[in-house]
C-alpha cells in the first residue's frame, strides 16, 4: 500500500509539474518572469506557512546558512527554468533540466565528497551530454544558444539544490525548507532587473494563481513520493514530467518534434539509467 501511494504521488507530481511548465511557457499576456515568480512565491508561502510558522526562528540562528543557501539556489534555479520556458517548448525545457541535473549531481559528489565514478557512471554522463547536443542540433533555429545555456545552467543550480537537500532535511522540516524557497524567490523577484510590470487583468491573476498552485502541488507531491518510495524510484518518476510536458506541447501546442529530438529523449533515458543503477557490492 505504501509503495502504491508513493507511485500515485510521484505521477501526480510529474503531471502537475508538466501542467505548470506548459502554462509558464504559454504565457499569453507575456507576463515578466520576475512577476510570475513573485506570485509563485506568495502562493508557496501561503500554502506552507500554517505548518511551519513556529519554526521561522531557525532562519536567524548562527547555523542557518545551509537553509538560506538552499532557498537561494532553489530560487535561482526557478528563475533560470522560467527563462528557459520562455525560449523553448516546455518539453525541451524539462529535458534540459532533468538531463543535466543528475549529471551535475554526480560531478559534485565526485568533487566534494570524493565519490569515485565508476566506468558505467562516466559512460552515462557522456551519453547525457550527447543527448543534449542531439537536442540542440535540430532546435537551434527556434531555441537560441542562450536558451540552451540557460537551461543547462538551471540544471546545475537544481543539482546544487538536490546536493544540499539531504543535509538540510536532516535538520529542518520539509515545510520550512519549502517556505525558505518561496520567501527567497520573492526577494529575488523584487531585486531582479526587469522591464516595468504591466497591470494585470482578472484573467492574468487567475493564470498566475493556477500556475503557482500547480507549482506548489508538484513540490508537495514530490515530497510525499520521497516519503513513500526509494529516492531513486521517486526521482525517476519525477523525470517523467518530460514525457507529460512533451505530450502537452504536441497535443495543445501543435508542436512536431524533429527525429533527432526523439532520439535525444531515448538517449538521455539510457544515459540516466546508467548513472542511476545501483553499484554492485564487492564480495569480501
N, C-alpha and C positions, 0 to 999 in steps of 0.2 A: 504493500500500500504506500509506503514511504517513497519507494522508487517511482511509482506511478504518479504520485503528486509532484515529485521533482521533475518528471518529464513534462507534465502539464504546465508547470510554472516556467520551465525552460522554453517551451514552444510559445507560451503567451508572451514571454519576454522578447523573443525573436520577432513575433508578429507585431507587437506594439512598437518595438524599435523600428521595424521596417515602415510602418504607417507614419510614425513621426518623421522619419527620414524623407519619405515621399512628400509629406506636407511642407517640410522645410525647403526641399528642392523646388516644389511647385510655386510657392510664394507669389500668389497672383498680384499682390499690391507692391511687390519689390520692397518689402519692409527691411531696413538695415539689420545686419547680423547682431549688432550690439543691442538693438531694441528687442529683437527676438530672444536673445539670451537673458535680457533683463526680466522679461515676463516669465521665461522658463525658470529662472532662479527664484522668482516670487512664488510660483506655483510649487516648486520643490520645498521651499521653506514652510509654506502653509501646510503642506502635506505631512511633514515630519516633526514640526515644532511641538505638537501635543505629546510626542513620545520622548522628547529629549530636552525640554526646556529646563529641567532640573540639572542637566549636565553642562550647561553653557559656560559655567565657571572654568571648565577644563581648558577653554581657549586661552586663558590668561595665566596659566601655570607655566613655570620655567621650562618644563619638558614637553611643551605642546608644539614644538617645531614640526614634528612629523605630521601632526594633524593639519597644521597650516599648509605645509608643503603638499599634502595630499589634495587639499581643496584647491590650491593654486594650480597644480599641474593638471588636475581634472578640468578646471575651468579653461585653461589654455587649450587642452585637447578638444573641449567642446567648441571653442571659437574656431579652431582650425577645421574641425569637422563641418561646422555650418558654412564656412567659406568654401570648403571643398564641394559641398552640396550645391552651392550657387554656381559652380563652374562645370559640373558634370552630372550625369544621372545618379539617382540615389543608389542604384545597384553598384555602379563603379566606385562611388564614394565609400560605400561599405566595404567593397572589395579591397581598396587601398588601405583602409584602417585595419580590417580584420586580418589581412595578409601580412601587413608589416608588424603588427603588434607582437605575435609570438616570436617572430624573428628577432626583434629588438629585446624582448624579454630574455631570450636565450643568450644574446650577446651581453646584456647587462649582468646576468648571472655568472657568465664566464669571466667578465671583467672584475666585478666587485666581490663575488662570492667564491671565485676560483673554482666554479663548477666546470669540470672538463667536458668539452663537447665530444661526443662520440662521432665516428665516421658517418653513421647514419644521420645524426642530427645536423652535421655540417652539410651533408648532401641535401637534406631537406631545406636548409636555409638557402642554399644555392638555387634549388628548384623554385622556391618562393620568389627570389629575385628575378629569375627567368620569367615567371608568371607576370610580375609587374611590368617587365619590358614588353611581353606579348600583349598586355592590356593597353599599353601606351601607343604601340605602333599603329593600330587601326583607328584610335580615338584622338590622335593629336590634332586633327582638323577641327574638332569641336571641344576638345579638352586641352587647353593650352598647357605649356610646360609648368607654369606657376601653379596650376591646379594639381598636377601630378606631384610636384614638390611639396605643396601644402598638405596634400593627403598623406604623403609619406612622413612628413614632419609630425602630423597629427597622430600617426601610428606610433611614432617614437614617444610622444607625450603620453599616449594611452599606455604604452609599455611601462613608462616610469610610474604611472598611476597604479597599474597592476603590480609592479615590482614592490611598491611600498605598501600595498594594501594588506599584505599578510601581517606585517608588524603593527600596523595601525589597528586592525580588527582585534588584535590581542589585548589592546589597551582601552579601546573606546567602542561604544555601541554603534551598530550599523546606522541607526537614525541620526546620531550625532555626526558621523562621517558624511552622510548624505547632506545634512544641514550645512556643514562646512563648505561642501561643494556648491550648494545653492547660494550661500551668503557671499562667498568669494567671487562667484560668477557675476553677481550683481555689481560688486565693486569693479570687476573687470569691465562690465558694460558701461559704467559711468565714466571710467577713465579712458576707454578705448577711443582713439580718434576716428570720427566718422562724420559724414555729412549730417546736416540738421535733420532731426527726425520728423517726418510728416505727421500731421494729425491722423488719428486712427478712427475709422468708422466702426459701427457695431459689428459689421461682418469681419473686419480686421481683428477686433478684440476676440470674437468667437474663434477665429482661425488660430490666433496666438494661444488662447487658453486651451484649445483642444490639443494642439501640438505639445504644449507644456505638460498637460495631463498625461499624454501618451509617453512623453519622456520620463515622467515620474513613475508611471506604471512599469515601464521597462526596467528601471532601476529596482523597483520593489520586487518584481517577478524574478529578476536576475538574482537578487539576494536570496529569495526563497528557494530558488533552484539550487544554489550553492549549499543551502542548509540541508536539502534532502538528497543531493547527489554528490558523487565524487567530483572534485573540481575539474578534472579532465573532461568528464561527460557533460557537465554544466557549461563549460567553455565551448565545447563543440556544438551544443545546442544553440548557444548564443550566436555562433558564427552562421547558423542557418538563416539569420536575418538577411544575409547577402542574397539568398535564393528568393526570399519573400519580397524584398525590395526590387530585385530584378524582375520578378513577375509583375509587380505593380507598374514598373516602367513599361513593360511590354503590353499589358492589358489596358491600362488607363492612359499612358503617355504615348502609345503608338510607336514605341522605340523598337528598332530592329537591330539586334546585336550583330556585329561582324563575326565571321567564323573564328578569327583569332581571339576575340573576346570569349567565345565559348571555350576555346582551347585553354585560355588563361585560367578560367574557372576550374576546369578539370585538373590542370597542372598544379594550381595552388592547393587544391584539396589533397592531392597526393603529397605535396611538399609538407603541408601542415601535419598530415598523418604521420609522416616520417619523424618530424621533430617532436611529436607528442606521444609516440609509442613508448610504453614503459621499458626501462632498461632491464636487460636480463641480469639476474644476480649471478655472480660468480660462485661456483661451488667451492667450499673450503677444502 
